[in-house]
Amino acid sequence: MDRIPKRIWGLGLLVLIYLCIAYAVPRPAAIQPEGWRLFALFAATVAGLIFQPISGGALVLIAVVFSSLVGGLTIKQSLDGYSDPTNWLVLAAFLLSRSLINTGLARRTALFFVRLFGKTSLGISYALCLSDMVLATIIPSNGARSGGVILPIVRGVAELYGSKPGVTAPLIGSFLMASVYQGICISSAMFLTGQASNPLAAQMASKISGIEIDWFSWFRAGLVPGLLSMLAVPWLVSRIFKPGITKTPEAAEFARLELLKMGSWSNHERLMSVVFVCVCTSWATTSIHHFDVAIPALLGAIALLVTGVLTWEDVRKEEAAWDMFIWYGGLLNLARALNATGIPTEFAKAVGASLSGLNWYPLLLIALLIYFFAHYAFASITAHMLAMFPAFVAVLIAQGAPAGLTAFGFAIFTSLSAGLTNYGTTPAPMFFAQGYVEMKDWWRVGFCCALVNLTIWSTVGFAWWKWLGIW
């Protein structure tokens, strides 16, 4: 009961935002009244995702229903997002990730890398970041793979050396917590499946710019700059949080013993590894067979169900997947309907006119910096993306910026910006709550790593994309 007032006040604020935009802010002449009301509803929904008076899934479901009442859509049109293949792609990927975790294959992968590279503290960080990167090829929830697989190993290695929150944290725990989290943000940026809203960015980019982004094109774009960031960032953190223990042969031994405890590969692990390879191969060869990327993911989930690696009970209990299905499908359709109103185009024209004296390249760099550091105001990559991605991309393309460079730049920089704070994306509070790093130090590390990532991706990354023909 004590939470009811907060919920009421929060929802009341969202209603006020809707009413102010819909009826107090002047409507552009080129926009129909129902389109303007849809924009007001969308703005209130994004604000709700930031403030969270109720859960995000419930909030989006409310917006979906009301879009048919005030936004000029039929109820069928309002619900179209739930039949979108991209929504089913992400749902299937969540189910695949559950199987990776349940079978132990995800943990075995992480321990393998720790055993291979874990003879130094920096090597442990690289091993765990590499593990997350491999898992990001198919697990779209950075919270699931980091919280369920990576974080327990980080904590286990830290405590192996007597490094616990407090006076012993600097021994190795502070460095590992900060560096591995930053690596997770890089992994999230490197793949279409790196985190749950990346496919949403791909969808919006397609609608705004006409650029089609699939799993393989995102993989190619992220490969070189991502690997450079993955090399540079943990090293940088090791300079900021110089660990008291640098030689860690016990960690490799710890991983070896843990792998021995796991025993030989189970039949389910073997089946899961075959499905994993087949799905990733299918995604990488989309340009050859031209199947929608959702098909290999769904076929993979079906194969796991048929073989018993995944049970229907597992599917029913996968709360995060179904929560994502509701909010993601709803937002996908709301964003698509909003784009059809012409509001992003009108906004682009207005901003473009005010910045007509600037060449597209300095304008792009300025916009990317503003967009990146605006994440200080967001606790959700999805909310950040919905609030700013469509408008910024539309403005830059209207000013003559190459569509591919713009779409990939803003999509990838969204995930990278999550490293700024201790609330930037789902894994952030998980790692921060371990108590190894104080908030001021977390933010200091985040800012320093941001400068490194921005430098790498806007120089080597842009050059790599030019060589690939993205722009």
N, C-alpha and C positions, 0 to 999 in steps of 0.2 A: 504493500500500500504506500510505503514511503517514496516509491519511485513514480507514483501516478502524477504528482504535481509537475515533476520535471518533464514527463512525457507530454502532459497537457500544454505546458508553456512552450516546449519545443515545437510541437505540432502547430500551436497557435502562431509561432514565429514564421513557420513555413507558409501557413495560410496568408499571413500578412505580406510576405515576400511575393506570393503569387498575386494577391490583389493589387499591390503597389505597381508591379510591372504590367499586369494586364490592363489596369484601368487608370493609373496615375502617370505612367511613363508614356510620352507621345508615341503613337504607332507610326512607323514609316509608311508613306502612301503606297508603296509597292507591295506591302505585306497585308494579306487578308486578316480580318479580325480573328478568325479561328486559328490561323497560323501564329498570331501574336500571343493568343492565350496558351497555345501549345508551348511556345517559348517560355512563357511565365511559369508554366507547370514544370518544364524541364529545369529551369533555373532553381525553382524551389526544391526539386528533387536532388540536384547537385548540392545545394546548401544543406539538405537533410543528410546526405551521405557524409558531409563534413562534420556536422554537429551531432548526428545520430541520436535523435530523441527516441527513435525505435530502431529495430534492426534494419539493415540495408535492404534485405530481401522483402520485408513487409512494406517498406517505404516505396520500393520500385513497383510492387504489385498494386499499391494504391494509385501510383502515377499511371500505370498501364490502364487501369479501369477508368480513371478520370479523363484520360486522353480521348476516350470515346464519348465522353459527356461534354467536354469543353473544347477539345482540340480538333474537331472536325473529322475524326476518324470513326469508322465503324468498329464494332467490337472485334470483328474478324481481323481488320487491319491492325488493331491495337495488340492482338495476340500473335501476329505473324512472326515476331522475333523468336517465339518458342519452336518454330519449325525451321528456323535458319540452320543450315549445315554447320556454321561456325559454332553455334551454341552446342550442338551435339558433339562437335569435335572436342571442345573443352570438357564436356561431361565425360566422354569416353576416355580422355587423357587422365582425368581424375581417377577413373576406375582402374586404368592401367597402373597409375601411381600407387593405388591402394594395394594392388597385387605385388608390386615391387617391394613394398614395405612389409606386407604380410608374409611373403615367402622368405624374407631375409636377404634377398638379392641386393637390395639397396645398401644395407649395412655391410654386406660382404664386399661390395664394391668400394665403399669408403675405407674399410679396414685394409683392403688390398693396397690402396694408394698410400695409406699411412705406413704400412709395412715396407713399401717400396722406397718412399721418400722421407720417412719420419726420423732420420738420424740427427736432425737439427731442428730447433724450434721453427725456423723459417721453412724448413722442409715439411714439417707437419702442417703448417698453414697452407703451403702450396698443395699438399696432398688432399686436404679437406676441401679447398677451393676447387681443385680439379675434380674431386668426387661430385661436388654440387654441380659443376659444369656438365659432367656426363649425365647426371640425373635430370638436368634441365632440358635435355633433348626430348624428354617425353613426359616429365612431371610438371604441369603448369602451375602448381601451387608452390610458391617459394616457401610458404609457411609449413606445408606438409613435409617437403623434403629436408628443410633445415631443422624444423622442430622435431620431426620424427626420426631423422637419420643423423644429421650432421651435429646438431647441438649436443646430444648425449655423448658423442665421442669427444667433442671439444672439452666438455666438462670432465669426462673420465680421464683424459690425458692430463688436464690441469691438476686434478686431484692426485694423480699418480705421482706427481712431483711435489705434493704438499702445498700446491698453490690454490688457496681458497679466497673468497671475498674478504677484503680487509688488508692486513699488513702483508700477507703473503701473496696477494694478487699480482704484484709486479714480477714475481718469479717467472711466470709464463702465462698465467691465465688472462691477464689484461690484454696482452698482445694477441693471444689466440682469439679471444672474443671479438676484439675490434677488427682484426685483419680478416677473419673468416666471414664476418658479417659483410664487410665491404666486398669480398669476393662474391658473396651471394647476390649482391646488387648488380655486379658485372655479369654474372651468369644470367640473371633475369633479363638483361638487355641484349644478350647474344643470340637468343633463340625466340622463334614465334611462340614456343611453348615454355619460355623462360618464366613467365608469370601470367596470371589468368587474363589480364586485360590487354595483352599484346595483340591477340586476334581482333579485339575491338578496334585497336589503332589501325590494323591492316584494313579492316572493313571501312572505317571512316576515311582512310587515305584513298581507298578505291573510289568511294563516292565523291570525294572532293576533287581529287587530282586525276583520277582515271588510272592510277598506278596499281597494278595487281601485285600484291605481296603474298607469297606462299612460304611454306616452311623452308624450302631450299634457298630461295632468294634472300630470306632473312638470315639464314645460316651463313651464306657466302658474305653478306654484308658485315656480319658481326665477327667473323672468324679472326681476321688479322688484328684489327684494333682491340678486339676483346682479349685475345691472347697477350697482347702487349700490356693492356691494363692489368690483366691477371698476374703478369710478372712484376709490374712496377708497384702496384698498390700494396701488397703484403710487405714488400721490401721497405716501402716508405713507412708503413705502420711500425715495422721493426726498428726504424730510426726514432720514431716518436715515442713508442713504448718499448724501449730496448729491454728485452727479457733478461732477467737475472740468470736464467739457465739457457744456454745456447746449444749445448750438445745434449742430444736426447736419445741415446741408443735404447733406453728403456721403453720409449714409445713404440719403436719398431717391434720390440719384443712383446710389448703389451698387445699390439695388433696381431702378431703371430699367434699368441696364446688365445686371443679371442677367436681367431679364425679356426684354431684347433678345436675350441669348444663348440663351434658351429658344426664341425664335422664335415663330411663330404657333401657335395651338392645333392639336394633332394630332387626328386622327380619334378616337383612343382617349380623349383628354381630353374631346372633345365628347360622346362616348357616355357617359363616366363622369359628366359634369356632368348629363346628362339622367337617368341612373339615380339619381344623388344627389338631385335635385329630386323625382323621382317617389317615391322611398322616403320621404323626409322628409314629403312631402305626404300620403302614405298613412298614415304614423304620426299626423300631425296631424288626420286626419279619421276616426280609428278609431270615434268615436262615431256616425258616419254609416253606414259600411259594415260595422262590427262584425267585421271580420276580426281574428284574432289578430295581434299585432304581429310575430310571427315570419314570417308569410306574405309581407308586402312585402319584408322583409330577404332571405328566401330567393329570392323572385322576382327581386330585384335581383342577387343573386349568380348566378342562372341566366342572366339577361340578359347579364351580363358574360362568362360562360363561352361562351354561344352566339355572341356577337359577337367573341370572341377577346381582349377587353380583359384578361380573367383566364384563365389556362390551368390545366389540371388539374395540371400540374407546379407551378404557383404554390400551388395548394391543398395539394398533398402537402408542399411545403416550408415551409408556414406553421406552424412549430413552436410558436410562442406560442399560436396558435389551438387546436391540438390538445391542448397542455398544459392550457390553460384548459378545454377541453371535458371532460377527465378529472376535474380537481379540482372544477370548478364543478358539473358534473352530479352528482358524488358527494356533495358538500357539500349541494347542494340537497335531495337525497333524505334524507340523514342528518338535516338540520334538520327536514324535514317529518315524518320518523318519530319524532324526539325530541318534537316538539310533540304527536303523537298519544299519547305515553305519559302525558300529563297533568302532567309535571314542571314546565314553565313555569307552569301554572295553580296548582299547589301552592306554588311559589316566590312567586308573586304574592300568594297568600292570606297566606302567612307574613309577607312584608315589609309588605304592606298592613296587617296587624293591628298590627305594631310601629310603624307610622307613621300610625295612624288619627286622631291628633289634628291632623294637618296638612291644610289645604285643598289641593286638587289643583294650584293654580297655583304657589304657592311650592315645592311638592314637585317639580313639573315643572322649574322653573328650577334647583333644586339638583341634581336628577338629570342634567339636561343638562350642567351644569358639570362634575360628576364624570365623566360619560361622555366629555365632550370632552377634558379634560385627562388622562384615563386613557390617551390615545393616546401619551403619552410612553413607555409600556411596550410599545408595539406597533410592529413594523416592517412591518405589513401592514394595510391597511384591511379586508380580508376577515377576517383573524383577529380584529381588534377587533370587527367587526360580529357575527361568530359567537359570540364569547365573551360579549358584553354586550347586544346589541340585543334579542334575544327576551325576556330577563328584564326589562330596563328597561321595554320597551313594555308587557309584560303587567302589571307592577306599576302603572304609571301609569294604564292603562285601568281596572284594578281599583279604583283610588282615585278614579275619576270623571273623569279627564282626557279631553277629547274625542279620539276615536280618530284622526281625520285629523290634528289638530295634533301628536299624539304620534308617529304613524308618520312623517310628513314631517320633523318636528323631528329625531328621532334618525337617520333615514336621511341627511339632508342634512348634519347636524353631523359625521357620520363622515368624510365627504370633506373638509370644512373643517378638521378637526383634523389632517389630514395635513401642514398647513403648519407645524406646531410644530417639527419636527426635520429633520435632514438624512438621516433614514432613514424618514420617515413614509409614503411610497408610492414606487412604482418610479422616477419621475423625480427624486426627491430626491437619491439618490446620484449620478445622472448629472450634475446641475447642480453639486452640491457638489464632485464630483471634479475639476471644471475648475480649482479652486484659487483662485478669485477672492475667496471669502469665508471667513473663519476660522469655526471651529465656534461659538465664543461669540457671534460677531456673527450667525451664521445663526439660532441659538436666540433671540437677543434680538429680531431681526426677526420671527421666527415668533411669539413671545409677543405682541409689539405688534400684529401683524396679526390675531392670534387675538382680541384684545380688540375690535378694530374690527369684525371679522366677527360676533362674538357679539352686539355691540350692534346692528348693522344687522339681522341675521336674527331676533333675539328681539324687536325693536320693529317696524320697518317690515315685516319678513317676516311676523310673526304677524298684524299688522293687514291686510296684503295677503291672507293666507290666510283671514282672517275675511271680508273683502270677497268673496273667491271662493266662499265657502261651504264651505270645507274643514273648518271647525269652527264 
